[in-house]
Amino acid sequence: MAMTKTKKQKKLVNYSKWGYFFIAPFFIVYTVFALIPLLNTFYYSFFELYTVGINDVKGPFFVGFDNYVEVVTKFKFFQYLGNTMIMWVMGFVPQILVSLLLALWFTSLRLKIKGQKFFKTVIYMPNLIMASAFAMLFFALFSKGGPVNLYLVEKGIIPEAIDFLTSVGWTRSLVAFMNFLMWFGNTTILLMAGIMGIDQSLIEAAQIDGARASQTFFRVILPLLTPILIFVIITSMIGGVQMFDIPQILTNGNGAPNNTTMTLVMSLNQHLVSKNFGMAGAISVLMFIFTMMLGGIVLKITMGDNKIKKINTTPKKNGKGGRK
Amino acid sequence: MSEVIKQKKLIDPNNIDRRGKESKFRLYVSRVVSYLVLAFLTFICIFPFVMLIVNATKSHTAITQGFDLIPGTRFILNFQNMIDHDNMPVLSALVNSLFIATVSASLTTYFSAMTAYGIHTYAFKFKNAAFTFILFIMMIPAQVSTLGFLNLIAQMNLKDSFIPLIVPAVASPAVFYYIKQYMQSILPHEVIESARADGAGEFRIFNTIVLPMIKPAIAVQAIFSFVFSWNNYFVPNLVISSKEKKTIPLLIAQLRNADYASFDMGQIYMMICIAILPILVVYLFLSRYIISGITAGSVKG
């Protein structure tokens, strides 16, 4: 008996070495193409290193935190962070409200919405569209001589063509609207899974006790949904910080009008293209710190809080949840 | 008997609110409102693409004169013009994008599955450390290490090459996490043990037994990886410089960049169509699997 046990243990140890073999490719590639570059980025954020003209490289000279000071003062880090956040909020507020409403409707046993498959397919579709092509399409549609202006003028809704892309409000709104369109379907489906994860008997109990729809929502569903809502908010914010393709293509990379739609990654991209590596490094590190702070919150929610039920699109128990 | 019926009525959610006609009327109104809102959202999701396709069938003059929904007859001509355009290597960009996206998707799914299997099956010393590490790096945005990445590929002489666009796909934390979750729900250790008893090697067990078992997860992630790579603009824009190596998003940017004014509007809409339609068509066929793939793995239980 004792013999077999040690034998078995030995066998287990033998096999367990295979684990390294299976995870090796991932870790080797990650180290080479992501970890070392990340450390390299940190390193260069403390050096002055830029290129004048085509190939005249200046530096690297160690400058301490000078790059960070310059990024914040001369290159308006906080203004670009502000732009990014404003456009994110403008898209996200309608997104979360519409998604919550749709998720409630789709899961409502009272409403029994028909054609859910169709609606879900349609509202998720923009998420897969190439963001740069989508921005290019909106640029063409909303340009001064574009179809939107042509139509509105022809129908007499506006007296003359609006130059959408020279107005701060319009340009930001277009970016926000595109972000909204691309993401509200995704959020709806996440929230639906969250609502279906809630024990239906709690909702039924509230209804039997005579709670109105609004009471059921605010007193039962919303509190149970809070962890998932926070998860959605923070992950969307992390995505928002990385906003690039849409404003880049829509404004041709210049953040027009007057840098009001310039996002952080757009300015990072500018420094990378012009080979001003010290500045690019400093922006990257600041972005990294900001994202890690947000990420810490996500990790705390997803790992620490047991209240989140395992999200699954398949309905819980006896098929409740009102699809079909 | 009558009690059973009464109970049934109680449970039926339509009868819980027993305010009779008023309640029925309210239900009717909220149904109408919800369908109207859904119809509106459907409209704004679809209409931009309808405008895109309609305009791609028209001539430049027809597009600049006004908008209507009647398709033109120049779809094929616009397509032909776009392909023949000297500064826009559309065909080679299509081939490049297709190649990069296909290879990336294959690498991502195969090696993520391998990593997930390694962590799922074996009890090695750094197993938990490795898992926590991958969860942690999942949140680091790719853009923040781009500077170092560009330095690295310059040193490796890989500028203007497809390798930096393909090989990093091997290490994809999000895909790993999804497949790991899937394995947890579907792959019992007994299967592996019985395969071992039959004398199969570890690597062979993974390739011939485990991979077929996790096919659905692989398929979903392959689609997402393909779409991500196809749509990717940020990194290719900084890596690729020569005309014949450009991918589709780079041509879109080029279209917006210097050439916009010099282009026939029909061709511009056609170019956007070329970028979007392949994904749209695939999506229409596979939407069921894609939508069910969104939620699983996004929140840990």
Interface residues (C-beta under 8 A of the other chain):
Chain A: L12 Y15 S16 K17 W18 G19 Y20 F21 F22 I23 P25 F26 F27 V29 Y30 V32 F33 A34 I36 P37 L38 L39 N40 T41 Y43 Y44 V98 L101 L102 W105 L109 R110 L111 I113 K117 F119 K120 T121 V122 I123 Y124 M125 P126 L128 I129 M130 A131 S132 A133 F134 M136 L137 F138 F139 A140 L141 G145 P147 V148 L150 Y151 E154 L181 F184 G185 N186 I189 L190 A193 G194 E204 Q207 I208 I228 F231 I238 V241 Q242 F244 D245 Q248 I249 N252 V265 L268 N269 L272 V273 F277 A280 G281 S284 V285 M287 F288 T291 M292 L294 G295 V298 L299 T302 M303 I308 K309 K310 I311 N312 T313
Chain B: L10 I11 P13 N14 I16 D17 L27 S30 R31 S34 Y35 V37 L38 L41 T42 I44 C45 I46 P48 M51 L52 N55 I63 T64 Q65 G66 F67 F111 S112 M114 T115 Y117 G118 I119 T121 Y122 A123 F124 K125 K127 A130 I134 L135 F136 I137 M139 I140 P141 A142 Q143 V144 S145 T146 L147 G148 F149 L150 N151 L152 P164 V167 P168 V170 A171 F176 R196 E202 F203 F206 V227 W230 N231 Y233 F234 N237 L238 I248 P249 I252 A253 L255 R256 N257 M265 I268 Y269 M271 I272 A275 I276 I279 L280 Y283 L284 S287 R288 I290 I291 S292 I294 T295 A296 S298 V299 K300 G301
